[in-house]
Amino acid sequence: MLEIYPWQEKQRQRLLEMQQQERFPHALLLCGPDGIGLDQFAQTFAMQMLCLSKGIDSENACGTCQSCQLFTAGSHPDLFIIEPEEEGKQVKIAQIRELIEYVTLKSFSGHSKIAIIKSADAMNRATANALLKTLEEPPSQSMLFLLSHRPSNLPITIRSRCQRIDFDPVFDQTAVNWLNAQSIDSDLSAELLLRLSGGGPLKALSLVENEQLAFRHNLVNDLKSLTKKGCDPVQIASNWQALGVENIFVSLMRIIQDLIRLKLLQERANLVNLDLKEDLQDLVNSLDLVALARNYDFVLFKYQQSTGPMNYNVLSLFEEIVVNWNKPKTAY
């Protein structure tokens, strides 16, 4: 039986109120950080909407009717889910055309046909334009959930035709308690894991399970080597590529932010990478504040290129970053 996560109750109540007041939109844009649980929230609510026993105004799906059984088996005819065929790839226009055809068909349950677009920001402009007509003139029974960790990457034409529901990063006791209940095998506290994940509890869990935290030490050491100019920048870039695009860009930006905080506030700095404070302090003493700020802007710019519609060579992006680490005034 699908359930929302404990930190999603506010958003759930908002949607329930829309249902009860009969003002539920035809398209919802669910936005939040990676690991906040957008997918499960959308599917839990879709299951409730399609439930035959309790009806659309009930707060929970019954879990036993024919609709719920089909949903649980992953074969519900009134649910259509699309996502990029490979991680980091785009949603294809052919997938959107299948969705458009699907929502025009008669509903199996008689009242709703639901489509969920995961990683909606992975649509390029042509793909997004193909979806526009359905958003502008939706079939009466259709309901679309668009999920996005980077809503700014979506065209304004898409965003303006959806009701937006935001899920903020969570660092409170509710998320801490949930993480502690997962029996995490880590020396790091739940509070620190939430910091490192950017407030996404599922991301925090994934970081531990996939052993994606240890490389931060290597990343700091790489920056030390680049600062001292005693290394091979191309080899460092190659090592970063092997660790994953998202991992490196996000971790690198957070490390540079911590270095800036240390430069400005020293002992009072509220660090994300709190467990690396001594290493960061050692590094920050040899860096200039203006140079740090410029390097952060440069890394952010390259990150935006890596997540944009153009297919940039990731290794080349990393090579530009390491080569420019000691050249903050280089134009880009």
N, C-alpha and C positions, 0 to 999 in steps of 0.2 A: 504494500500500500504506500503510495507516494505521499510525502508530507513536506511542507515547507520547512525551512530552517528557522530556528528560534529568533534570529535577528531580522526576519522578514515579516514579522507580524504587522507592522505599521502599513506596509505596502499591501498586504493581504486584506486588511480591513478597508483600505481605500477602494480596492476593486470590488469587494463585497457591497460597499455602499453604492457604488455605481450600478451594480446589478439590481439591488433592491429599489433604487430610484429609477430604474429603467433608462439609464443614460450611459450604458456601456458602449464605448467607442468601437468602431469596426477594426481599428488598428492600434496596437499598443507598442511603444518603443521602450523596452526595458533596458536601462543603462546602469552600469556599475563596474567596479574594478574586477579584474580577473580573480576568480575564486570566491565571489560573493554568492554564487548559486543561482544565476539567472535561468539556466536551463531547467533545473528541477522546479523552480518557482513556476515557470511557464507551463511545464507539463502537469504539475499538480493542479494548477488552476484549470487547465484544459480538461483534465480528467473530471473535475467537479462540474464543469459546464456541460460535459457530454453525458454525465450520469443520468440514467433513465429512472431510477427509483426515487431519488430525492428532488430532482428538478433543478432548474437553473438558479433558484433563489436560496438553495441550501448551502451551508457553509462548507460542507465536506461531501466528497463522493462516497457512495455506500460501499464500494469495493466488491460487491457481489453480483450486481446486475449484469446482463449480457454486455452492455457497453463497457463497464468497468473491467470485465474479464477480457474483452478484446483489447482494451487499452493496456492492461497489464501484460498481455501476451505480445504486445507490439504490433498488432494487426488490425487496429481500429480503422475502418474505412473513412471515418470523418476526421482523421488526424493525418496531416502531411508535414513531414519535417525535412528541411534541406539544410545542408552545411557544406563548406568546402570539402572537396573530395580528398584533399591532403592538407595537413596542418600547414598554415602559412600561405596556402594558395587562395585564389579568388573563387567566389561563388559564380558559377557559369550562367550565361544567359539562357542556356537550354534548361537549366534547373528552374529558373523563374518562369519560363514558358510552360513547364509541366505544372507548376503551382497555379498559374493562371487558368489552365484547363481544368485543374482539379476543383477550384472554388466555384466553377460554373455548373458543376454536376449537382444533382439532387442529393440532399443529406440523407444518410442512412438512418440517423436517429430522428429526423424530422424537424430539428430546430437549429443545429449548428454544424458548420464545417470549419475546422480550425487548422491553420497553417502556422508553423513555427520556423522562422529563419534564424538559424544560429550564425553568429559572426556576420551579422548584417552589414557591418562596415567593410566586409571583404568583397562587397559588390563594386565593380567598377562603374563608371558613369553610364555606359551602354546598358549594363544589367539593371542598374537602378532605374533608368528611364523606362525599361520594359515593364517594371513593376508599377510605374506611376498611374497608369490608367486604372488598374485594379484598386489602387488606393483612392483615386478620385471618384470612381464609380463602382464601389464594391457590390458584389451580389448580396442580396438581402440576408442570406444565411451565413455569410463568410465572416471569419474573425482571424486576424493576423497578429502574431506576436513577433516582433523584430527584436533580437537580442544583440547588444553591442557593448563592448568594453571601451570603444573609442568612437562615441557618437559624433564627434566633430569631423570624423572622416566620411560621414554620410552626407550626401548632398542636402542642401536646405530644402529642396523640393520634397524629399522623403521625410525629413524630420517634421516639416510643417503640416504634414498630412497624418501624423500619428499623435496619439495622446502619450506623452512621455511620463514614465514612472522611474524615478531615480532611487538607486540603492547606494547609500553612502558607505565608505569604508567603515568597518566596525573594529573597535579596540576595547569595547566595554566588557563588563564582567560576564555578560551573556555569551559572548564569543569565547572568552577565556575559559569559562566552564565547559563549553562544548568541546573545545580543543583538549582540555584535560581529560574529558570523558572518552576520548578516542585512543587512549593508551599509547601515546606517542613515545617512541624510543629515541629521545633526544636529550642532550645535556642542556639545551636552551629552554628557557621558560616559555610558556604560552604567550605571555605578554610580548616577549622579544620576537617570537615567531610571527605574531600579528604585525609587528612593526616591519619586519623583513619582507612580509608578503604584501605590504601596502594596504592592510586592512581587509584582506580576503581570507577567511578561515579555511576554505577548501584549498586555496593556494598554499597556505601555511602547512597544511597537512601534506600536500604534494611535495613541497620542498624537502620535508623530512623523509618521506617514503622513497623519493627518487634521488636522495643524497645530493641535493642541489645547493647546499649551503657551504660546503667545505671550500669550494673554488674561490670564495670571496677573499680568503687569505692569499691565494695565488694572484688574484687581481690586484690587491694592494701591493704585493711584492713586485708585480710587473710595473706598476706606476712608479715605484721607487727606482727600479732599474731604468725606466725611461727618463726619469728626472736626472739621474746620474749619467745618462747616456752611455751606459755600460752594457748594452744588450743588442740583440738583433730585432728591430721593430717588426720585420716581416714575419719572423718566427712567432712573436707574441700574437700578432694578428691571426696567424694560422691556428694557434692554440685557442684563442677566443672563439673562432668559428666553430671549433669542435665542441665547445661547451654550449652552443645554442644561441641564436640571435637574441631572443627575448631575455634570456637569463643574463647575458653580458650587458646589453644596453641598460636594462632596468637597474641591475646591481651597480654598474659603473656610474650611472647618474646619481644613485643614492649615496655612493661612496664620495663622490665629488661634493654633493650637498653637505655631507657630514664634515668634509674638510673645510668647507666655507663656514659652517657653524663653529667649528673649532677655532678658525682664524678670527672670527668675530667675537665669540663668547667664551672661549677657552673652557674653564672648568664648568661653566654654567650651560654649556651646549647640550641641547636635547637631541642626542644622536639616535639614528635608526640602527646603525651597526654598533650598538653599544658594546658588544663583546670584542670588537676590534679597536677599542679606544686607544690603547697603547701604541698599536701599529700605526693608526691614523695620526696620532700626535707626533710620532717620529717622522712621518712623511710631511705633515703640514708645515713643520719648521723650515723646510727647504723650498717652500712654494710661496708664490706671490698671490695676494687676494684677487687682483685684477686678472691675473693669468688663470686662476681657478674659475672665475666667473666666465671668462671667454671660452675656456675649455668645456665648461658645462653647456654653454650655448651651442658649441660646435657638436658635442655628442648628441644633444637634443635634436639638432638639425639633421644629423645622420640617422637618428632613430626614426624621425618622421619620414625620411626618405625610404627607410627599410619597410615601413608599414603603409606607405602610400600606394597608389595605383601602378606606379612604374616598377618594373622588376630589376632593381639594382643588384649588382653583384655584392653579396654580403662581405666577402673577404676584402674587396676593394674598399668598402666603407670602413672596416676595421683598420685597414692599412692607413687610410687617411687620418684616422683618429690617433693612432700611435705615432705616426710621423709628425703630426701637428701638436703633439703634447707639449713640446718645448718651443712651439712657434705659435703662440696664442694670437698674434696679430695677423696671421695669414688670412686673407680674404676668402670667403666661401659664399 
